[in-house]
Amino acid sequence: MNTIQEALSSKRTLKKFLLECDFTFLSTLHEQITTTLTERKAEHEAQEQQRKEREIKRLELIELIKAEGFSPEEFASIHSVPKAAKRKPKYQYIEGGITKHWSGVGRVPVVIKQELDAGKPLESFLIHP
């Protein structure tokens, strides 16, 4: 599709193509392009009309909200979902000389997993306040 678009966009390439084609083929191609273009134009106009109607409706709703004594911002903030708080770390371990933390949720870090497999209890990694 991109190659066709590039070829048709170049005036010189298009002219060369049209000179090499049969007139009957070009007439048929013209009819098909005209029909498709008419359909596409109708679709575009319908979408544009829907967009305009939606914008008019949106402005009417904003006016109604203001007339009732509210601000549009009040309604926008109602639907905002608060971000979940980050979990506090419950365990700490040392990996490569760096102290790291783990909340106890999700996959067990490799270092802790190796220690657990060696028989060390999970409680030994607890962070003591």
C-alpha positions as CSV (number, residue, x, y, z in Angstrom):
1,M,0.0,0.0,0.0
2,N,2.8,2.4,0.9
3,T,4.6,1.7,-2.4
4,I,1.4,2.4,-4.4
5,Q,0.9,5.6,-2.5
6,E,4.4,6.7,-3.2
7,A,4.1,5.9,-6.9
8,L,0.8,7.8,-7.2
9,S,2.1,10.8,-5.3
10,S,4.9,11.3,-7.8
11,K,3.6,13.3,-10.7
12,R,6.3,12.0,-13.1
13,T,5.8,8.3,-12.1
14,L,2.0,8.6,-12.4
15,K,2.2,10.2,-15.8
16,K,4.5,7.5,-17.0
17,F,2.2,4.8,-15.7
18,L,-0.9,6.5,-17.4
19,L,0.9,6.7,-20.7
20,E,1.8,3.0,-20.7
21,C,-1.8,1.8,-19.8
22,D,-4.6,1.0,-22.2
23,F,-7.4,3.6,-22.4
24,T,-10.1,1.1,-21.6
25,F,-8.3,0.1,-18.4
26,L,-7.9,3.8,-17.5
27,S,-11.6,4.4,-18.0
28,T,-12.5,1.5,-15.8
29,L,-10.0,2.6,-13.2
30,H,-11.4,6.2,-13.3
31,E,-15.0,4.9,-12.7
32,Q,-13.8,2.7,-9.8
33,I,-11.8,5.5,-8.2
34,T,-14.7,8.0,-8.6
35,T,-17.2,5.5,-7.0
36,T,-14.8,4.7,-4.1
37,L,-14.0,8.4,-3.6
38,T,-17.7,9.3,-3.5
39,E,-18.3,6.6,-0.9
40,R,-15.3,7.7,1.2
41,K,-16.5,11.3,1.0
42,A,-19.9,10.3,2.3
43,E,-18.3,8.4,5.2
44,H,-16.1,11.3,6.0
45,E,-19.0,13.7,6.0
46,A,-21.1,11.4,8.2
47,Q,-18.2,11.1,10.7
48,E,-17.7,14.9,10.7
49,Q,-21.4,15.4,11.3
50,Q,-21.3,13.0,14.2
51,R,-18.3,14.8,15.7
52,K,-20.1,18.2,15.4
53,E,-23.3,16.8,17.0
54,R,-21.2,15.3,19.8
55,E,-19.4,18.6,20.4
56,I,-22.7,20.5,20.5
57,K,-24.1,17.9,23.0
58,R,-20.9,18.3,25.1
59,L,-21.2,22.1,25.2
60,E,-24.9,21.8,26.2
61,L,-24.0,19.5,29.0
62,I,-21.3,21.8,30.3
63,E,-23.8,24.7,30.2
64,L,-26.3,22.5,32.1
65,I,-23.7,21.6,34.7
66,K,-22.8,25.3,35.2
67,A,-26.5,26.3,35.4
68,E,-27.0,23.8,38.2
69,G,-24.1,25.4,40.2
70,F,-21.4,22.7,39.6
71,S,-18.1,23.0,37.8
72,P,-17.0,20.4,35.1
73,E,-13.9,19.8,37.1
74,E,-16.0,18.4,40.0
75,F,-17.3,15.7,37.7
76,A,-13.9,14.9,36.2
77,S,-12.4,14.3,39.6
78,I,-15.2,11.9,40.7
79,H,-14.0,9.2,38.3
80,S,-10.3,9.4,39.0
81,V,-9.1,6.1,40.5
82,P,-6.6,6.6,43.3
83,K,-3.2,5.0,42.7
84,A,-2.5,2.1,44.9
85,A,0.0,2.7,47.7
86,K,3.4,1.1,47.3
87,R,3.8,-1.8,49.7
88,K,6.3,-1.4,52.5
89,P,9.2,-3.8,52.4
90,K,9.0,-6.7,54.9
91,Y,12.2,-8.5,54.2
92,Q,15.8,-7.4,53.4
93,Y,18.7,-9.3,51.9
94,I,22.1,-8.6,50.5
95,E,22.8,-9.2,46.8
96,G,26.2,-8.4,45.4
97,G,27.1,-6.3,48.5
98,I,24.0,-4.1,48.1
99,T,21.1,-4.3,50.7
100,K,17.8,-4.9,48.9
101,H,14.3,-5.1,50.1
102,W,11.3,-7.3,49.3
103,S,7.7,-6.8,50.3
104,G,6.9,-10.5,50.5
105,V,4.5,-10.3,47.5
106,G,5.3,-11.7,44.1
107,R,8.3,-13.8,43.1
108,V,10.8,-14.7,45.8
109,P,14.1,-13.0,45.0
110,V,16.8,-15.5,43.8
111,V,19.1,-14.8,46.8
112,I,16.3,-15.5,49.3
113,K,15.2,-18.6,47.3
114,Q,18.7,-20.0,47.5
115,E,18.9,-19.4,51.2
116,L,15.5,-21.0,51.8
117,D,16.5,-24.0,49.8
118,A,19.7,-24.3,51.9
119,G,17.4,-24.5,55.0
120,K,17.5,-20.9,56.3
121,P,14.1,-19.7,57.7
122,L,12.2,-16.9,56.0
123,E,12.0,-15.1,59.4
124,S,15.7,-14.5,59.3
125,F,15.2,-12.0,56.5
126,L,12.5,-10.0,58.4
127,I,13.2,-6.3,58.8
128,H,13.1,-5.5,62.5
129,P,11.9,-1.9,63.3
